[in-house]
Amino acid sequence: MALTFFKTPKNKQFNYRPVYWDKAKEERDKRLKTAFEEKDKDYSEALRERMDMRWRRGALNRTRRNTNIRFLAVLIFMVLLFYYIFFH
């Protein structure tokens, strides 16, 4: 048994449970809800909501495509630089 003069504090423990969030499912449920409520709503407002959802999806696709193109360009540049340094 070792003698200790200072007691080290124990680690704090938390009861954190991450919550799963499915963005695609949430958007799909919102579209279904607006489709069923569309009979009661004004047509122009429902159309505006649908156009907004489509615009957001399109913006996300454009962002992903731009990111992929940028990654590919950097990868090609790195491969060419590697080739030039070691094999030229």
VMD Tcl script that builds the backbone (N, CA, C; Angstrom):
set m [mol new atoms 264]
animate dup $m
set s [atomselect $m all]
$s set {name element resname resid chain x y z} {
  {N N MET 1 A 0.845 -1.173 0.000}
  {CA C MET 1 A 0.000 0.000 0.000}
  {C C MET 1 A 0.896 1.244 0.000}
  {N N ALA 2 A 0.674 2.119 -0.976}
  {CA C ALA 2 A 1.501 3.306 -1.124}
  {C C ALA 2 A 0.881 4.468 -0.359}
  {N N LEU 3 A 1.738 5.257 0.239}
  {CA C LEU 3 A 1.273 6.442 0.941}
  {C C LEU 3 A 1.188 7.601 -0.051}
  {N N THR 4 A 0.069 8.298 -0.025}
  {CA C THR 4 A -0.079 9.457 -0.906}
  {C C THR 4 A -0.422 10.669 -0.067}
  {N N PHE 5 A 0.221 11.771 -0.373}
  {CA C PHE 5 A -0.035 13.004 0.355}
  {C C PHE 5 A -1.122 13.835 -0.313}
  {N N PHE 6 A -1.238 13.681 -1.615}
  {CA C PHE 6 A -2.240 14.439 -2.353}
  {C C PHE 6 A -3.195 13.468 -3.022}
  {N N LYS 7 A -4.453 13.738 -2.871}
  {CA C LYS 7 A -5.458 12.899 -3.501}
  {C C LYS 7 A -5.774 13.480 -4.876}
  {N N THR 8 A -5.683 12.653 -5.889}
  {CA C THR 8 A -6.013 13.132 -7.232}
  {C C THR 8 A -7.521 13.036 -7.427}
  {N N PRO 9 A -8.107 14.066 -8.024}
  {CA C PRO 9 A -9.560 14.021 -8.220}
  {C C PRO 9 A -9.936 12.999 -9.286}
  {N N LYS 10 A -11.094 12.440 -9.118}
  {CA C LYS 10 A -11.590 11.471 -10.099}
  {C C LYS 10 A -12.147 12.221 -11.305}
  {N N ASN 11 A -12.175 11.535 -12.435}
  {CA C ASN 11 A -12.722 12.137 -13.646}
  {C C ASN 11 A -14.221 12.359 -13.487}
  {N N LYS 12 A -14.679 13.458 -14.043}
  {CA C LYS 12 A -16.120 13.712 -14.029}
  {C C LYS 12 A -16.787 12.822 -15.057}
  {N N GLN 13 A -17.934 12.330 -14.707}
  {CA C GLN 13 A -18.677 11.467 -15.618}
  {C C GLN 13 A -19.991 12.154 -15.981}
  {N N PHE 14 A -20.329 12.058 -17.244}
  {CA C PHE 14 A -21.555 12.657 -17.736}
  {C C PHE 14 A -22.421 11.576 -18.357}
  {N N ASN 15 A -23.694 11.748 -18.295}
  {CA C ASN 15 A -24.636 10.800 -18.894}
  {C C ASN 15 A -25.113 11.347 -20.235}
  {N N TYR 16 A -24.173 11.557 -21.133}
  {CA C TYR 16 A -24.509 12.108 -22.455}
  {C C TYR 16 A -24.815 10.984 -23.417}
  {N N ARG 17 A -25.983 11.049 -24.018}
  {CA C ARG 17 A -26.355 10.102 -25.062}
  {C C ARG 17 A -26.635 10.904 -26.326}
  {N N PRO 18 A -25.839 10.721 -27.373}
  {CA C PRO 18 A -26.053 11.505 -28.594}
  {C C PRO 18 A -27.397 11.180 -29.223}
  {N N VAL 19 A -28.010 12.192 -29.810}
  {CA C VAL 19 A -29.303 12.043 -30.455}
  {C C VAL 19 A -29.067 11.956 -31.958}
  {N N TYR 20 A -29.651 10.958 -32.584}
  {CA C TYR 20 A -29.509 10.788 -34.030}
  {C C TYR 20 A -30.504 11.704 -34.729}
  {N N TRP 21 A -30.013 12.461 -35.715}
  {CA C TRP 21 A -30.867 13.382 -36.444}
  {C C TRP 21 A -30.719 13.097 -37.928}
  {N N ASP 22 A -31.818 12.756 -38.565}
  {CA C ASP 22 A -31.816 12.452 -39.988}
  {C C ASP 22 A -32.436 13.630 -40.728}
  {N N LYS 23 A -31.574 14.440 -41.333}
  {CA C LYS 23 A -32.039 15.655 -41.999}
  {C C LYS 23 A -32.925 15.321 -43.201}
  {N N ALA 24 A -32.545 14.301 -43.965}
  {CA C ALA 24 A -33.338 13.928 -45.141}
  {C C ALA 24 A -34.728 13.477 -44.726}
  {N N LYS 25 A -34.827 12.710 -43.642}
  {CA C LYS 25 A -36.140 12.247 -43.175}
  {C C LYS 25 A -36.976 13.430 -42.705}
  {N N GLU 26 A -36.341 14.376 -42.024}
  {CA C GLU 26 A -37.073 15.544 -41.547}
  {C C GLU 26 A -37.624 16.362 -42.723}
  {N N GLU 27 A -36.813 16.551 -43.758}
  {CA C GLU 27 A -37.292 17.282 -44.939}
  {C C GLU 27 A -38.407 16.518 -45.643}
  {N N ARG 28 A -38.267 15.194 -45.727}
  {CA C ARG 28 A -39.297 14.372 -46.364}
  {C C ARG 28 A -40.611 14.464 -45.588}
  {N N ASP 29 A -40.527 14.414 -44.262}
  {CA C ASP 29 A -41.735 14.539 -43.447}
  {C C ASP 29 A -42.369 15.912 -43.609}
  {N N LYS 30 A -41.535 16.940 -43.717}
  {CA C LYS 30 A -42.072 18.291 -43.905}
  {C C LYS 30 A -42.777 18.411 -45.255}
  {N N ARG 31 A -42.184 17.797 -46.296}
  {CA C ARG 31 A -42.834 17.830 -47.608}
  {C C ARG 31 A -44.166 17.100 -47.585}
  {N N LEU 32 A -44.206 15.937 -46.920}
  {CA C LEU 32 A -45.457 15.193 -46.821}
  {C C LEU 32 A -46.499 15.983 -46.048}
  {N N LYS 33 A -46.084 16.618 -44.971}
  {CA C LYS 33 A -47.003 17.409 -44.161}
  {C C LYS 33 A -47.575 18.573 -44.975}
  {N N THR 34 A -46.698 19.264 -45.728}
  {CA C THR 34 A -47.192 20.378 -46.541}
  {C C THR 34 A -48.076 19.880 -47.675}
  {N N ALA 35 A -47.810 18.668 -48.187}
  {CA C ALA 35 A -48.647 18.125 -49.254}
  {C C ALA 35 A -50.053 17.833 -48.738}
  {N N PHE 36 A -50.138 17.304 -47.525}
  {CA C PHE 36 A -51.456 17.014 -46.967}
  {C C PHE 36 A -52.177 18.274 -46.513}
  {N N GLU 37 A -51.431 19.262 -46.053}
  {CA C GLU 37 A -52.041 20.512 -45.603}
  {C C GLU 37 A -52.264 21.489 -46.745}
  {N N GLU 38 A -51.786 21.163 -47.913}
  {CA C GLU 38 A -51.861 22.071 -49.050}
  {C C GLU 38 A -53.305 22.418 -49.404}
  {N N LYS 39 A -54.211 21.512 -49.148}
  {CA C LYS 39 A -55.617 21.768 -49.455}
  {C C LYS 39 A -56.149 22.928 -48.629}
  {N N ASP 40 A -55.643 23.074 -47.419}
  {CA C ASP 40 A -56.111 24.132 -46.537}
  {C C ASP 40 A -55.354 25.440 -46.723}
  {N N LYS 41 A -54.120 25.368 -47.186}
  {CA C LYS 41 A -53.286 26.560 -47.318}
  {C C LYS 41 A -53.542 27.279 -48.638}
  {N N ASP 42 A -52.976 28.448 -48.698}
  {CA C ASP 42 A -52.982 29.212 -49.928}
  {C C ASP 42 A -51.991 28.553 -50.898}
  {N N TYR 43 A -52.345 28.451 -52.152}
  {CA C TYR 43 A -51.510 27.757 -53.130}
  {C C TYR 43 A -50.161 28.444 -53.298}
  {N N SER 44 A -50.134 29.758 -53.305}
  {CA C SER 44 A -48.868 30.466 -53.525}
  {C C SER 44 A -47.894 30.234 -52.374}
  {N N GLU 45 A -48.385 30.144 -51.162}
  {CA C GLU 45 A -47.497 29.893 -50.032}
  {C C GLU 45 A -46.922 28.479 -50.085}
  {N N ALA 46 A -47.738 27.515 -50.458}
  {CA C ALA 46 A -47.251 26.134 -50.580}
  {C C ALA 46 A -46.216 26.043 -51.696}
  {N N LEU 47 A -46.469 26.740 -52.804}
  {CA C LEU 47 A -45.523 26.753 -53.909}
  {C C LEU 47 A -44.196 27.378 -53.478}
  {N N ARG 48 A -44.271 28.442 -52.721}
  {CA C ARG 48 A -43.066 29.115 -52.227}
  {C C ARG 48 A -42.251 28.178 -51.336}
  {N N GLU 49 A -42.921 27.421 -50.473}
  {CA C GLU 49 A -42.206 26.491 -49.603}
  {C C GLU 49 A -41.528 25.385 -50.405}
  {N N ARG 50 A -42.222 24.854 -51.401}
  {CA C ARG 50 A -41.626 23.801 -52.231}
  {C C ARG 50 A -40.424 24.326 -53.000}
  {N N MET 51 A -40.544 25.534 -53.551}
  {CA C MET 51 A -39.428 26.116 -54.289}
  {C C MET 51 A -38.234 26.353 -53.365}
  {N N ASP 52 A -38.507 26.781 -52.135}
  {CA C ASP 52 A -37.437 27.008 -51.166}
  {C C ASP 52 A -36.720 25.709 -50.845}
  {N N MET 53 A -37.464 24.624 -50.641}
  {CA C MET 53 A -36.839 23.326 -50.352}
  {C C MET 53 A -35.999 22.848 -51.541}
  {N N ARG 54 A -36.496 23.019 -52.751}
  {CA C ARG 54 A -35.741 22.607 -53.935}
  {C C ARG 54 A -34.478 23.433 -54.083}
  {N N TRP 55 A -34.571 24.727 -53.796}
  {CA C TRP 55 A -33.410 25.599 -53.911}
  {C C TRP 55 A -32.337 25.180 -52.912}
  {N N ARG 56 A -32.743 24.841 -51.690}
  {CA C ARG 56 A -31.768 24.410 -50.684}
  {C C ARG 56 A -31.080 23.119 -51.100}
  {N N ARG 57 A -31.859 22.170 -51.636}
  {CA C ARG 57 A -31.259 20.918 -52.092}
  {C C ARG 57 A -30.282 21.175 -53.227}
  {N N GLY 58 A -30.653 22.046 -54.166}
  {CA C GLY 58 A -29.774 22.377 -55.285}
  {C C GLY 58 A -28.508 23.064 -54.819}
  {N N ALA 59 A -28.617 23.952 -53.839}
  {CA C ALA 59 A -27.441 24.642 -53.309}
  {C C ALA 59 A -26.511 23.647 -52.636}
  {N N LEU 60 A -27.066 22.677 -51.937}
  {CA C LEU 60 A -26.245 21.665 -51.289}
  {C C LEU 60 A -25.515 20.824 -52.323}
  {N N ASN 61 A -26.197 20.457 -53.404}
  {CA C ASN 61 A -25.559 19.668 -54.461}
  {C C ASN 61 A -24.445 20.462 -55.137}
  {N N ARG 62 A -24.665 21.748 -55.375}
  {CA C ARG 62 A -23.627 22.579 -55.986}
  {C C ARG 62 A -22.414 22.680 -55.063}
  {N N THR 63 A -22.650 22.821 -53.781}
  {CA C THR 63 A -21.554 22.910 -52.823}
  {C C THR 63 A -20.752 21.626 -52.812}
  {N N ARG 64 A -21.420 20.497 -52.800}
  {CA C ARG 64 A -20.713 19.212 -52.820}
  {C C ARG 64 A -19.899 19.053 -54.096}
  {N N ARG 65 A -20.493 19.408 -55.228}
  {CA C ARG 65 A -19.804 19.274 -56.500}
  {C C ARG 65 A -18.564 20.165 -56.522}
  {N N ASN 66 A -18.685 21.402 -56.050}
  {CA C ASN 66 A -17.532 22.302 -56.019}
  {C C ASN 66 A -16.438 21.768 -55.097}
  {N N THR 67 A -16.835 21.206 -53.978}
  {CA C THR 67 A -15.858 20.635 -53.051}
  {C C THR 67 A -15.139 19.462 -53.695}
  {N N ASN 68 A -15.878 18.610 -54.381}
  {CA C ASN 68 A -15.262 17.461 -55.039}
  {C C ASN 68 A -14.308 17.890 -56.145}
  {N N ILE 69 A -14.680 18.892 -56.908}
  {CA C ILE 69 A -13.816 19.387 -57.991}
  {C C ILE 69 A -12.546 19.986 -57.400}
  {N N ARG 70 A -12.669 20.754 -56.327}
  {CA C ARG 70 A -11.504 21.352 -55.683}
  {C C ARG 70 A -10.581 20.263 -55.140}
  {N N PHE 71 A -11.156 19.239 -54.513}
  {CA C PHE 71 A -10.354 18.126 -53.990}
  {C C PHE 71 A -9.618 17.418 -55.120}
  {N N LEU 72 A -10.294 17.173 -56.234}
  {CA C LEU 72 A -9.673 16.501 -57.373}
  {C C LEU 72 A -8.545 17.347 -57.950}
  {N N ALA 73 A -8.741 18.662 -58.043}
  {CA C ALA 73 A -7.694 19.539 -58.573}
  {C C ALA 73 A -6.462 19.529 -57.670}
  {N N VAL 74 A -6.670 19.578 -56.364}
  {CA C VAL 74 A -5.540 19.548 -55.433}
  {C C VAL 74 A -4.842 18.196 -55.505}
  {N N LEU 75 A -5.595 17.124 -55.622}
  {CA C LEU 75 A -5.009 15.792 -55.723}
  {C C LEU 75 A -4.156 15.658 -56.980}
  {N N ILE 76 A -4.649 16.132 -58.113}
  {CA C ILE 76 A -3.889 16.080 -59.364}
  {C C ILE 76 A -2.622 16.922 -59.246}
  {N N PHE 77 A -2.748 18.101 -58.639}
  {CA C PHE 77 A -1.593 18.958 -58.455}
  {C C PHE 77 A -0.533 18.267 -57.593}
  {N N MET 78 A -0.963 17.622 -56.521}
  {CA C MET 78 A -0.019 16.927 -55.632}
  {C C MET 78 A 0.662 15.758 -56.346}
  {N N VAL 79 A -0.080 15.013 -57.155}
  {CA C VAL 79 A 0.502 13.891 -57.888}
  {C C VAL 79 A 1.535 14.405 -58.893}
  {N N LEU 80 A 1.201 15.470 -59.612}
  {CA C LEU 80 A 2.150 16.034 -60.573}
  {C C LEU 80 A 3.394 16.580 -59.878}
  {N N LEU 81 A 3.201 17.228 -58.744}
  {CA C LEU 81 A 4.328 17.739 -57.980}
  {C C LEU 81 A 5.201 16.592 -57.477}
  {N N PHE 82 A 4.610 15.539 -56.984}
  {CA C PHE 82 A 5.336 14.355 -56.537}
  {C C PHE 82 A 6.124 13.744 -57.694}
  {N N TYR 83 A 5.502 13.626 -58.856}
  {CA C TYR 83 A 6.174 13.081 -60.032}
  {C C TYR 83 A 7.369 13.961 -60.431}
  {N N TYR 84 A 7.145 15.267 -60.432}
  {CA C TYR 84 A 8.201 16.197 -60.833}
  {C C TYR 84 A 9.385 16.135 -59.869}
  {N N ILE 85 A 9.097 16.051 -58.571}
  {CA C ILE 85 A 10.176 16.044 -57.580}
  {C C ILE 85 A 10.967 14.741 -57.612}
  {N N PHE 86 A 10.306 13.599 -57.689}
  {CA C PHE 86 A 11.013 12.331 -57.531}
  {C C PHE 86 A 11.412 11.663 -58.850}
  {N N PHE 87 A 10.781 11.969 -59.959}
  {CA C PHE 87 A 11.079 11.252 -61.195}
  {C C PHE 87 A 11.584 12.134 -62.331}
  {N N HIS 88 A 11.796 13.374 -62.083}
  {CA C HIS 88 A 12.241 14.259 -63.146}
  {C C HIS 88 A 13.700 14.535 -63.040}
}
mol reanalyze $m
mol bondsrecalc $m
mol representation Tube
mol addrep $m
